[in-house]
């Protein structure tokens, strides 16, 4: 059989003879950011395993920048993204390409993260080669296949395939237990985003000069891109933003535009030229974190920002009707507001205008862990692959 055109030659993947090897599959910017601390932990002297990073290229335009931001480079680049790709077409190409990679590399384990098409394809390709799968950020559930779609489906598929379920919180662990996953396969580790946030250097100047031109005042970071919010719901979010800046005289809004043309075009149409609303190109991760830390309030439908906001002590309004990260709402660090402009404005004004409400939301404990999730994952994998007796730290409950 001829080599698939999307598969590039393996570039100096260093597998130490006699050392268990782990293939880490990533394809999107969030995966790179959340898996970078895990890769570092796996490559540390203490982990006793070899780690190979495989990039599927699912988010082609954002991946190179993401790798640069976290100081890593992929060992294998597949470059599978095509214009206007469908999820099924991408997954089909991804499974075939990863199958050949796994045949060449022969990893003893495959590690995937979250809910992406790359994670789903990685878990399936590994399972068909009888390679055990570790799922980082396991057990998140919205209990609705349409919100988020197709991410909820992807998580369920990976959950069926996984040998190791690295649940970020007790709530995620309990979801897995209710689905019949044996307790000894579940490890509550914390979320690796906390590790990533703590490891990122945000002391340097902004890379995007447009941020420096934002006038002084209280800052709101707004992001919106989810498939279920596109169309009229996205227009409602824009209406809420316009009402907020009209109501709060010193409020500056920074809104990085998502590359999706359906999202970008609508937000430019609705918010372009609105005073104190700054539409920016997608930010590097260091810039995003710096803006996050400088913000008074976050409005977002992003899953990652639901974890990052409490990790830096900022209140977040979640622009979704349901979330697979209920912990942020349960502890009081975030509020589910959906896309109803009236509710968004009401809750945002309460945070911006009532110091008691603001203080209550920013002083709650971070439900996503202590920043050592990556170390725990690396230790569990290394000990399992080397057939060592599990130590008490491996099954830690936060």
TISE-540775 format. One record per atom (N, C-alpha, C): x, y, z. Coordinates in pm, whole numbers, padded with zeros to 5 digits, always signed. Each point is the difference from the previous one (the first is absolute). Layout:
XYZ ...
//
This chain:
+00085-00120+00000 -00085+00120+00000 +00088+00124+00000 -00036+00099-00083 +00079+00123-00003 -00027+00084+00123 +00098+00082+00035 -00013+00087+00115 -00107+00106-00026 -00095+00021+00097 -00098+00107-00019 +00069+00134-00019 -00057+00085-00086 +00066+00125-00035 +00012+00095+00119 -00085-00020+00104 +00004+00094+00111 +00105-00035+00105 +00062-00119-00010 +00091-00044+00104 +00142+00044-00031 +00056+00085+00084 +00139+00042-00017 +00092-00102+00066 +00124-00012-00044 +00093-00095+00061 +00022+00032+00147 +00024-00103+00078 +00029+00020+00142 +00132+00074+00013 +00000+00103+00088 +00116+00087+00009 +00073-00022+00132 +00091-00091+00003 +00087-00013+00115 -00072-00031+00130 -00102-00086-00004 -00069-00037+00122 +00091-00091+00082 +00044+00049+00114 +00097-00073+00078 -00063-00094+00100 -00010-00126-00031 -00053-00101+00091 +00117-00073+00063 +00013+00005+00131 +00108-00066+00070 -00032-00148+00011 +00089-00089-00048 -00028-00143+00007 -00030-00044+00143 -00105-00080+00015 -00037-00050+00132 -00083+00096+00082 -00024+00121-00052 -00079+00100+00072 -00140+00005-00058 -00104-00008+00082 -00136+00010-00053 -00020+00133-00072 -00073-00004-00111 -00023+00122-00077 -00148+00036+00001 -00025+00130+00006 -00136+00054+00000 -00014+00096-00117 -00100-00020-00083 -00030+00093-00109 -00108+00097+00049 +00029+00129-00007 -00094+00105+00040 -00058+00062-00127 -00131-00014-00020 -00066+00048-00121 -00067+00135+00029 +00034+00101-00080 -00063+00131+00012 -00034+00051-00140 -00100+00087-00008 -00036+00053-00131 -00055+00141+00002 -00031+00050+00121 -00058+00134+00012 +00082+00082+00099 -00019+00130-00005 +00071+00089+00092 -00027-00035+00147 -00126-00020+00042 -00020-00036+00142 +00070-00130+00039 +00003-00098-00090 +00068-00125+00032 +00149+00024+00022 +00061+00079-00086 +00144+00028+00015 +00026+00067+00134 -00082+00099+00035 +00021+00073+00125 -00019-00091+00120 -00103-00082-00002 -00030-00084+00116 +00092-00121+00010 +00055-00045-00114 +00087-00117+00004 +00147+00036+00015 +00037+00125-00021 +00141+00038+00013 +00056-00033+00138 -00070+00031+00111 +00055-00039+00130 +00012-00151+00017 -00091-00075-00062 +00008-00146+00008 +00123-00051-00075 +00024+00057-00118 +00118-00039-00079 +00127+00029+00080 +00006+00117+00062 +00119+00032+00081 +00017-00099+00115 -00109-00034+00064 +00009-00095+00112 +00042-00137-00049 -00053-00043-00114 +00038-00130-00054 +00146-00004-00041 +00052+00114-00045 +00139+00004-00046 +00099+00029+00112 -00050+00022+00119 +00092+00024+00112 +00070-00130+00036 +00114+00015+00066 +00081-00118+00036 -00076-00095+00090 -00093+00055+00080 -00069-00084+00098 -00107-00089-00063 -00047+00033-00122 -00115-00072-00054 +00036-00138-00054 +00122-00016-00050 +00051-00131-00044 -00071-00052-00126 -00055+00090-00081 -00063-00040-00126 +00047+00092-00111 -00019-00045-00125 +00027+00082-00118 -00131+00057-00051 +00002+00125-00040 -00122+00068-00044 +00017+00050-00143 -00095-00033-00088 -00002+00046-00138 -00125+00083-00022 +00017+00123-00044 -00114+00090-00024 -00040-00010-00147 -00126-00036-00023 -00054-00014-00135 -00103+00110-00022 +00023+00085-00099 -00092+00108-00033 -00082-00037-00123 -00132-00003+00014 -00086-00035-00114 -00020+00117-00095 +00020+00122+00047 -00024+00117-00084 -00147+00036-00013 -00083-00040+00097 -00144+00028-00010 -00028+00150-00010 +00070+00080+00081 -00007+00146-00009 +00131+00052-00058 +00014-00012-00129 +00128+00025-00067 +00055+00140+00030 -00086+00101-00011 +00049+00138+00009 +00039+00040+00142 -00055-00068+00100 +00026+00038+00138 +00104-00088+00068 +00031-00115-00059 +00086-00096+00069 +00144+00047+00015 +00057+00053-00108 +00141+00043+00007 +00018+00104+00108 -00095+00094+00008 +00008+00103+00102 -00015-00059+00139 -00089-00097+00015 -00021-00063+00131 +00125-00072+00046 +00063-00075-00091 +00124-00069+00037 +00108+00101+00039 +00008+00109-00073 +00097+00104+00034 -00027+00057+00138 -00127+00026+00031 -00036+00060+00128 +00039-00087+00118 -00008-00133-00016 +00030-00089+00112 +00143-00054-00005 +00077+00040-00101 +00140-00041-00006 +00023-00143-00038 -00089-00057-00081 +00015-00139-00046 -00008-00005-00152 +00040-00114-00056 -00016-00026-00142 -00047-00143-00017 -00086-00027-00097 -00044-00138-00021 +00112-00087-00055 +00003-00125+00041 +00095-00096-00058 -00049-00050-00135 -00132-00010-00015 -00061-00047-00124 -00113+00095-00036 +00002+00054-00122 -00103+00090-00048 -00076-00067-00114 -00131-00010+00014 -00079-00067-00102 -00065+00097-00098 -00028+00122+00042 -00055+00101-00091 -00127-00043-00069 -00099-00047+00077 -00119-00060-00059 -00112+00098-00034 +00010+00123+00047 -00110+00094-00021 -00017+00033-00148 -00127+00007-00044 -00033+00046-00133 -00105+00110+00012 -00015+00079-00104 -00100+00107+00002 -00140-00060+00006 -00085+00063+00081 -00141-00042+00014 -00013-00148+00033 +00089-00049+00086 -00003-00142+00032 -00120-00032+00090 -00056-00119-00021 -00107-00049+00087 +00062-00079+00113 -00067-00009+00116 +00054-00083+00109 +00024-00144-00043 -00094-00058-00076 +00016-00140-00040 +00117-00018-00095 +00017+00094-00095 +00112-00009-00093 +00133+00012+00070 +00009+00095+00095 +00125+00017+00072 +00031-00123+00084 -00099-00052+00074 +00023-00116+00085 +00043-00120-00083 -00059-00019-00118 +00039-00113-00084 +00147+00011-00041 +00042+00119-00044 +00140+00018-00038 +00092-00015+00121 -00046+00050+00113 +00082-00002+00121 +00023-00143+00050 -00105-00081-00002 +00015-00139+00045 +00101-00073-00088 -00012+00018-00132 +00093-00069-00091 +00143+00045+00022 +00021+00130+00016 +00136+00051+00019 +00057-00044+00134 -00080+00009+00105 +00049-00040+00133 +00026-00150+00007 -00078-00077-00072 +00024-00145-00003 +00139-00030-00053 +00042+00070-00105 +00134-00021-00054 +00107+00050+00098 -00026+00113+00064 +00095+00051+00099 +00018-00101+00112 -00110-00051+00053 +00010-00095+00111 +00068-00130-00044 -00020-00040-00126 +00067-00119-00051 +00150+00021-00006 +00043+00121-00037 +00143+00028-00009 +00064+00018+00138 -00070+00075+00087 +00059+00035+00130 -00018-00109+00105 -00109-00075-00009 -00027-00104+00097 -00009+00049+00143 -00077+00106+00031 -00007+00048+00139 -00069-00100+00091 +00038+00002+00127 -00067-00086+00098 -00128+00065+00053 -00017+00129-00025 -00121+00070+00041 -00020+00121-00090 -00125+00041-00017 -00035+00121-00075 -00079+00090+00094 +00040+00126+00003 -00063+00097+00088 -00074+00103-00084 -00129+00019+00028 -00080+00101-00069 -00063+00091+00104 -00046+00116-00045 -00053+00100+00094 -00136+00050-00045 -00093+00004+00091 -00123+00074-00021 -00098-00062-00095 -00049+00081-00096 -00121-00035-00074 +00008+00029-00149 +00120+00009-00055 +00013+00040-00140 -00010-00120-00095 -00011+00032-00129 +00004-00106-00101 +00132-00074+00004 +00110+00071+00027 +00131-00064+00010 +00005-00099+00116 -00058+00039+00113 -00004-00091+00116 -00082-00123-00031 -00114+00019-00063 -00086-00112-00035 +00070-00095-00096 +00061+00055-00105 +00071-00082-00098 +00120-00069+00063 +00073+00070+00086 +00114-00061+00066 -00039-00119+00086 -00110+00015+00074 -00046-00110+00085 -00045-00120-00084 -00068+00027-00111 -00047-00110-00085 +00116-00071-00068 +00094+00076-00056 +00115-00062-00068 +00082-00083+00097 +00021+00052+00120 +00077-00075+00100 -00072-00128+00040 -00131+00010+00023 -00077-00118+00041 +00006-00110-00103 -00009+00037-00128 +00004-00101-00106 +00139-00063-00015 +00101+00064+00056 +00134-00061+00003 +00030-00060+00137 -00103-00010+00084 +00013-00059+00134 +00102+00075+00086 +00006+00132-00018 +00087+00085+00081 -00087+00067+00106 +00033-00011+00126 -00084+00063+00104 +00001+00152-00011 -00113+00059+00035 -00023+00144-00016 -00014+00066+00137 +00067+00114+00015 -00021+00085+00117 -00075+00125-00043 -00104+00035+00078 -00084+00115-00034 +00022+00110+00103 +00064+00107-00042 +00019+00116+00085 -00124+00088-00008 -00049+00045+00115 -00124+00076+00012 -00119-00091-00028 -00002-00114+00064 -00106-00099-00018 -00119+00030+00088 -00116-00046-00043 -00119+00002+00084 -00085+00125-00006 +00038+00100-00081 -00085+00118-00013 -00125-00038-00079 -00115+00044+00046 -00126-00033-00068 -00097+00117+00006 -00061+00030-00113 -00113+00093-00003 -00132-00075-00003 +00006-00130-00035 -00116-00088-00011 -00094+00044-00113 +00056+00065-00100 -00077+00040-00117 +00095-00002-00120 -00026-00090-00095 +00090-00015-00114 +00004+00125-00089 -00096+00089+00012 -00003+00118-00084 +00070+00121+00062 +00031-00005+00129 +00059+00114+00071 +00105-00049+00099 +00127-00001-00034 +00054+00045-00128 +00005-00114-00103 -00019+00035-00124 +00005-00096-00110 +00118+00032-00091 +00083-00102-00036 -00013-00143+00030 +00083-00042+00122 +00043+00096+00081 +00096-00029+00107 -00053-00101+00102 -00129+00012+00035 -00055-00094+00098 +00009-00144-00051 -00028-00020-00128 +00012-00132-00060 +00144-00049+00003 +00093+00088-00036 +00141-00039-00002 +00045-00048+00138 -00038+00072+00106 +00040-00041+00135 -00052-00138+00035 -00124-00027-00040 -00058-00132+00031 +00078-00110-00071 +00036+00024-00128 +00075-00101-00076 +00136-00025+00066 +00071+00107+00033 +00131-00016+00064 -00016-00072+00134 -00107+00032+00072 -00022-00065+00129 -00017-00151-00011 -00064-00045-00107 -00015-00144-00021 +00135-00066-00026 +00088+00071-00071 +00130-00057-00038 +00105+00006+00110 -00014+00092+00095 +00109+00032+00092 +00028-00110+00102 +00129-00022+00023 +00050-00087+00107 +00023+00081+00127 +00052+00121-00018 +00023+00092+00112 -00089+00122-00021 -00082+00031+00098 -00087+00117-00004 +00055+00103+00098 +00061+00106-00054 +00057+00105+00085 -00105+00109+00018 -00083-00018+00102 -00110+00092+00026 +00052+00125+00071 -00040+00118-00044 +00051+00121+00063 -00061+00030+00136 -00121-00050+00026 -00070+00034+00124 -00076-00121+00051 -00040+00002+00128 -00087-00107+00052 -00131-00011-00077 -00055+00111-00046 -00124-00003-00079 +00020-00082-00127 +00112+00019-00068 +00029-00077-00121 +00017-00147+00033 +00067-00028+00111 +00014-00141+00043 -00136-00063+00022 -00091+00073+00065 -00132-00056+00029 -00078-00027-00128 +00015+00086-00101 -00065-00026-00129 +00047-00133-00058 +00129-00025+00009 +00055-00125-00054 -00048-00120+00079 -00005+00012+00131 -00049-00110+00083 -00144-00034-00034 -00082+00102-00022 -00140-00025-00036 -00013-00070-00134 +00101+00016-00086 -00001-00067-00130 +00062-00139+00006 +00043-00042+00118 +00051-00135+00017 +00149-00016-00015 +00075+00110-00005 +00146-00010-00007 +00051-00046+00137 +00084-00104+00004 +00050-00048+00129 +00081+00107+00073 -00014+00005+00130 +00068+00100+00082 +00151-00003-00021 +00058-00121-00018 +00146-00008-00007 +00055+00055-00132 -00088+00033-00095 +00046+00060-00125 -00014+00153+00001 -00052+00056+00106 -00025+00144+00007 +00097+00065+00098 +00061+00110-00042 +00095+00073+00084 -00038+00148-00001 -00033+00054+00116 -00033+00142+00010 +00131+00076+00014 +00034+00074-00103 +00134+00062-00008 -00001+00152+00010 -00116+00063-00020 -00002+00143-00028 +00005+00021-00149 -00022+00124-00043 +00000+00031-00142 +00135+00058-00041 +00056-00048-00109 +00132+00044-00043 +00003+00146-00044 -00118+00062-00019 +00001+00142-00035 +00058+00083+00114 -00020-00044+00124 +00057+00074+00113 +00152-00006-00007 +00054-00117-00035 +00144-00013-00019 +00047+00094-00110 -00074+00002-00113 +00040+00082-00114 +00000+00148+00034 -00103+00045+00071 -00008+00141+00039 +00118+00037+00089 +00034-00086+00094 +00108+00030+00094 +00137-00005-00067 +00012-00079-00107 +00129-00012-00066 +00023+00107-00108 -00104+00076-00034 +00012+00099-00107 +00057+00130+00054 +00098+00054-00069 +00060+00127+00038 -00087+00115-00055 -00065+00074+00089 -00084+00111-00043 +00062+00134+00042 +00129-00002+00031 +00066+00124+00043 +00046+00085-00118 +00012-00060-00117 +00050+00074-00115 -00109+00090-00058 +00041+00090-00087 -00093+00095-00060 -00097-00072-00095 -00112+00066-00026 -00096-00054-00095 +00065-00012-00138 -00025-00112-00067 +00047-00017-00137 -00088+00077-00098 -00129+00007+00028 -00091+00072-00087 -00007+00146+00044 +00053+00093-00078 +00002+00141+00043 -00138+00061+00015 -00102-00061-00061 -00135+00054+00012 -00050-00004+00144 +00050-00094+00079 -00044-00009+00139 +00050+00120+00079 +00121+00042-00030 +00056+00116+00070 -00077+00128-00031 -00072+00001-00110 -00075+00119-00039 -00140+00006+00062 -00037-00104+00076 -00129+00002+00068 +00007+00103+00113 -00090+00098+00004 +00007+00105+00103 -00018-00057+00140 +00040+00076+00101 -00017-00045+00139 -00149-00017+00034 -00025-00084+00098 -00137-00025+00044 -00014-00145+00038 -00116-00033+00051 -00025-00141+00029 -00011-00078-00131 +00048-00123+00003 +00014-00078-00122 -00091-00122+00005 -00069-00025-00110 -00078-00123-00018 +00059-00078-00116 +00037-00125+00023 +00045-00090-00106 -00121-00079-00047 -00029+00007-00129 -00116-00069-00057 +00049-00092-00111 -00041-00127+00004 +00027-00092-00110 -00128-00078-00031 -00022-00027-00127 -00118-00077-00041 +00031-00069-00131 -00031-00130-00007 +00028-00072-00123 -00078-00131-00013 -00064-00048+00104 -00055-00135-00002 -00103-00017-00110 -00002-00120-00056 -00090-00030-00111 -00146+00026+00038 -00039-00039+00121 -00140+00016+00041 -00038+00147+00022 +00100+00089+00007 -00028+00142+00018 +00005+00080-00130 +00034-00065-00109 +00012+00073-00126 -00139+00039-00053 -00006+00115-00064 -00128+00048-00050 -00062+00101+00095 -00128-00013+00025 -00073+00098+00080 +00051+00007+00144 +00043-00113+00056 +00055+00002+00136 +00127+00085+00007 +00084-00008-00102 +00120+00083-00005 -00038+00148-00010 -00106+00028-00074 -00048+00138-00012 -00050+00051+00136 -00063-00088+00077 -00045+00038+00134 +00118+00031+00092 +00108-00076-00012 +00120+00028+00078 +00054+00138-00035 +00004+00031-00129 +00047+00132-00043 -00091+00111+00053 -00130-00023+00000 -00093+00100+00055 +00028+00025+00148 +00028-00107+00073 +00030+00014+00143 +00127+00081+00021 +00101-00023-00084 +00125+00075+00011 -00026+00149-00023 -00079+00033-00102 -00030+00140-00027 -00074+00065+00117 -00091-00072+00060 -00074+00055+00114 +00092+00020+00120 +00095-00091+00018 +00091+00012+00115 +00089+00123-00011 +00060+00023-00116 +00088+00116-00012 -00080+00130+00007 -00127-00005-00039 -00084+00118+00013 -00034+00028+00146 -00009-00106+00081 -00041+00015+00140 +00117+00030+00093 +00121-00043-00036 +00117+00016+00089 +00101+00088-00072 +00013+00123+00045 +00074+00101-00076 +00149-00029-00011 +00057-00071+00098 +00145-00024-00004 +00035-00141-00048 -00097-00072-00055 +00024-00139-00041 +00060-00006-00140 +00114-00070-00011 +00063-00030-00128 -00016-00149-00028 -00041-00035-00119 -00022-00140-00038 +00107-00043-00100 +00070-00107+00031 +00095-00062-00093 -00063-00129-00049 -00017-00011-00132 -00065-00116-00058 +00088-00056-00112 +00081-00104+00029 +00078-00065-00106 -00095-00076-00094 +00012+00024-00128 -00090-00061-00098 +00044-00142-00033 -00094-00092+00002 +00028-00139-00037 +00022-00008-00152 +00088-00090-00047 +00024-00009-00144 -00122-00042-00082 -00097-00069+00062 -00117-00044-00075 -00069+00119-00067 -00011+00001-00134 -00056+00117-00068 -00144+00029+00038 -00077-00102+00037 -00138+00023+00041 -00007+00080+00129 +00093-00029+00091 +00006+00072+00127 +00058+00138-00022 +00112+00003-00067 +00072+00126-00020 -00085+00104-00074 -00063-00042-00108 -00078+00094-00080 -00116+00060+00078 -00069-00083+00078 -00115+00050+00076 +00045+00098+00107 +00107-00033+00073 +00045+00089+00108 +00056+00131-00056 +00067-00009-00112 +00048+00124-00063 -00117+00087-00044 -00103-00062-00052 -00118+00074-00043 -00071+00067+00118 -00013-00073+00110 -00075+00051+00115 +00081+00094+00088 +00130-00024+00014 +00079+00073+00099 +00110+00087-00060 +00025-00013-00129 +00102+00084-00062 -00037+00147+00011 +00090+00080+00050 -00025+00142+00015 -00071+00040+00127 -00041-00097+00083 -00065+00033+00127 +00106+00054+00097 -00026+00115+00057 +00097+00064+00089 +00031-00090+00119 +00129-00011+00030 +00054-00077+00114 -00014-00152-00018 -00029-00046-00121 +00003-00143-00032 +00115-00020-00098 +00099-00078+00041 +00123-00017-00078 +00003-00142-00058 -00026-00010-00130 +00004-00129-00070 +00144-00025-00045 +00058-00109+00051 +00141-00030-00026 +00014-00131-00076 +00115-00017-00063 +00034-00130-00057 +00021-00100+00114 -00007-00131-00029 +00023-00099+00106 +00130+00027+00074 -00005-00011+00132 +00115+00033+00083 +00089-00121+00023 +00129+00023+00015 +00088-00106+00048 -00043-00038+00141 +00040-00119+00044 -00044-00042+00133 +00057+00090+00110 +00127+00043-00006 +00047+00094+00103 -00081+00130+00002 -00033+00053-00118 -00080+00122-00004 -00140-00024+00056 -00060-00113-00033 -00132-00031+00052 +00001-00006+00152 +00101-00066+00056 +00009-00010+00146 +00023+00137+00063 +00080+00084-00063 +00024+00134+00054 -00130+00082-00001 -00077-00010-00108 -00128+00071-00004 -00094-00057+00105 +00000-00132+00013 -00085-00065+00101 +00033+00052+00139 +00127+00006+00031 +00042+00046+00133 -00033+00148+00023 -00002+00078-00108 -00029+00143+00012 -00149+00031-00001 -00083-00100-00029 -00143+00023-00016 -00072+00006+00134 -00111+00071+00000 -00091+00001+00115 -00103-00111-00013 -00040-00031-00122 -00104-00099-00024 +00027-00070-00132 -00042-00127-00009 +00013-00080-00122 -00139-00040-00046 -00028+00013-00128 -00122-00052-00061 +00043-00093-00112 -00036-00128+00009 +00055-00095-00097 -00085-00126-00010 +00000-00060-00119 -00057-00133-00017 +00109-00106-00013 +00123+00038+00029 +00115-00091-00010 +00006-00095+00120 +00032-00126-00027 +00022-00092+00110 +00126+00031+00076 +00108+00032-00073 +00127+00028+00066 -00005+00119+00092 -00068+00108-00042 -00006+00119+00084 -00082-00024+00127 -00090-00098-00002 -00070-00036+00123 +00096-00056+00104 +00110-00056-00045 +00103-00052+00091 +00106+00104+00031 +00034+00081-00101 +00107+00099+00018 -00044+00115+00089 -00125+00043-00012 -00048+00114+00078 +00014-00024+00151 -00051-00110+00055 +00020-00021+00144 +00144-00029+00037 +00080-00044-00098 +00141-00027+00028 +00079+00128+00023 -00052+00114-00049 +00065+00129+00024 -00089+00093+00082 -00110-00056+00054 -00085+00079+00088 -00082+00106-00069 -00065-00036-00111 -00086+00095-00071 -00140-00060-00017 -00105+00080+00017 -00136-00052-00016 -00034-00019-00147 -00078-00102-00031 -00035-00027-00139 -00150-00020-00014 -00058+00063-00102 -00135-00029-00044 +00010-00096-00117 -00064-00115+00012 +00012-00107-00099 -00114+00014-00099 +00034+00029-00125 -00098+00029-00104 -00051-00129-00064 -00052-00087+00084 -00052-00130-00043 -00117-00036+00090 -00087-00088-00049 -00114-00043+00080 +00036-00113+00095 +00105-00074-00032 +00046-00107+00090 +00151-00012-00016 +00064-00056+00100 +00146-00014-00004 +00041-00136+00051 +00104-00055-00061 +00060-00125+00048 +00102+00026+00109 +00009+00125+00043 +00089+00039+00111 -00083+00066+00110 -00093-00073+00059 -00091+00060+00098 +00071+00046+00126 +00122-00046+00023 +00071+00036+00122 +00018+00151+00015 +00023+00069-00113 +00023+00144+00007 -00126+00072+00047 -00117-00054-00035 -00126+00057+00046 -00027-00040+00145 +00028-00125+00032 -00028-00050+00134 +00078+00074+00108 +00125+00036-00028 +00079+00071+00101 -00029+00149+00001 -00072+00049-00103 -00035+00141-00004 +00096+00088-00076 +00091-00060-00078 +00095+00080-00079 -00056+00041-00134 -00110-00062-00043 -00060+00031-00128 -00150-00014+00005 -00067+00060-00099 -00147-00004-00008 -00039-00037-00142 -00089-00097-00015 -00055-00036-00130 -00105+00103-00039 +00021+00068-00110 -00094+00103-00044 -00057-00026-00138 +00051-00098-00072 -00046-00024-00136 +00029+00119-00090 -00091+00028-00092 +00021+00112-00094 -00112+00102+00009 -00079-00003+00105 -00108+00097+00020 +00061+00134+00038 -00013+00103-00084 +00063+00128+00030 -00041+00058+00135 -00127-00015+00036 -00047+00056+00127 +00072-00065+00118 +00015-00132-00003 +00066-00070+00110 +00149+00031+00002 +00061+00004-00118 +00144+00032-00006 +00026+00136+00062 -00078+00100-00041 +00021+00136+00051 -00029+00007+00149 -00106-00064+00045 -00035+00002+00142 +00114-00055+00086 +00051-00118-00035 +00104-00064+00081 +00133+00074-00013 +00030+00051-00117 +00125+00075-00017 -00002+00128+00082 -00112+00070+00001 -00009+00123+00079 +00011-00029+00150 -00053-00114+00044 +00012-00036+00141 +00146-00018+00038 +00077-00065-00088 +00142-00022+00028 +00077+00132-00007 -00031+00082-00099 +00075+00125-00021 -00037+00109+00101 -00121-00005+00053 -00048+00111+00084 -00014-00034+00148 +00008-00128+00035 -00017-00039+00141 +00130-00064+00049 +00079+00070+00081 +00127-00055+00048 -00015-00129+00078 -00113-00019+00068 -00022-00123+00076 -00012-00120-00094 -00078+00017-00108 -00015-00107-00098 +00136-00033-00064 +00073+00104-00039 +00130-00022-00063 +00096-00074+00094 +00010+00047+00122 +00093-00061+00096 -00036-00144+00027 -00128-00029+00009 -00043-00138+00026 +00043-00093-00113 -00008+00049-00123 +00032-00087-00114 +00150-00021-00019 +00082+00097+00039 +00144-00011-00027 +00078-00062+00116 -00065-00028+00110 +00072-00054+00116 -00032-00147+00027 -00080-00064-00086 -00032-00141+00021 +00120-00087-00038 +00013-00119+00056 +00111-00089-00038 -00013-00044-00146 +00114-00020-00063 +00001-00047-00138 -00042-00147-00002 -00110-00034-00066 -00046-00140+00000 +00083-00092-00088 +00097+00057-00076 +00071-00080-00100 +00139-00044+00044 +00032+00017+00127 +00121-00064+00049 +00110+00094+00041 +00116-00061+00026 +00113+00071+00063 +00119+00022-00092 -00014-00033-00130 +00110+00021-00093 +00099-00114-00008 -00036-00117+00055 +00090-00116-00007 -00065-00118-00073 -00101+00028-00080 -00070-00107-00073 +00094-00073-00095 +00085+00073-00068 +00089-00063-00100 +00097-00096+00065 +00052+00037+00115 +00092-00088+00072 -00072-00129+00039 -00123+00011+00047 -00074-00120+00040 -00025-00091-00119 -00039+00060-00115 -00025-00080-00120 +00126-00074-00043 +00113+00070-00002 +00126-00063-00040 +00038-00113+00094 -00018+00020+00130 +00033-00104+00097 -00089-00123-00016 -00129+00022-00021 -00092-00112-00017 +00035-00081-00124 +00025+00069-00111 +00034-00070-00123 +00131-00077+00013 +00103+00067+00053 +00130-00065+00013 -00010-00124+00089 -00065+00013+00113 -00012-00113+00091 -00083-00113-00061 -00106+00033-00072 -00082-00103-00063 +00078-00073-00108 +00072+00075-00084 +00073-00061-00110 +00120-00081+00049 +00055+00037+00114 +00113-00073+00057 -00044-00104+00102 -00132-00020+00012 -00056-00101+00091 +00041+00022+00144 +00007+00127+00039 +00033+00029+00139 -00127+00005+00083 +00017-00019+00131 -00114+00008+00091 -00044+00145+00010 -00130+00021-00009 -00053+00136+00006 +00027+00064+00135 +00047+00123-00006 +00026+00072+00125 -00122+00079+00040 -00012+00042+00127 -00121+00071+00044 -00025+00130-00076 +00106+00064-00052 -00021+00128-00068 -00072-00016-00132 +00001-00121-00057 -00054-00016-00134 -00152+00011-00005 -00067-00046+00102 -00145+00004-00001 -00051+00115+00086 +00078+00105+00005 -00033+00115+00083 -00139+00054-00032 -00074+00032+00102 -00128+00068-00013 +00018+00142+00047 -00031+00096-00087 +00022+00140+00034 -00099+00046+00107 
//
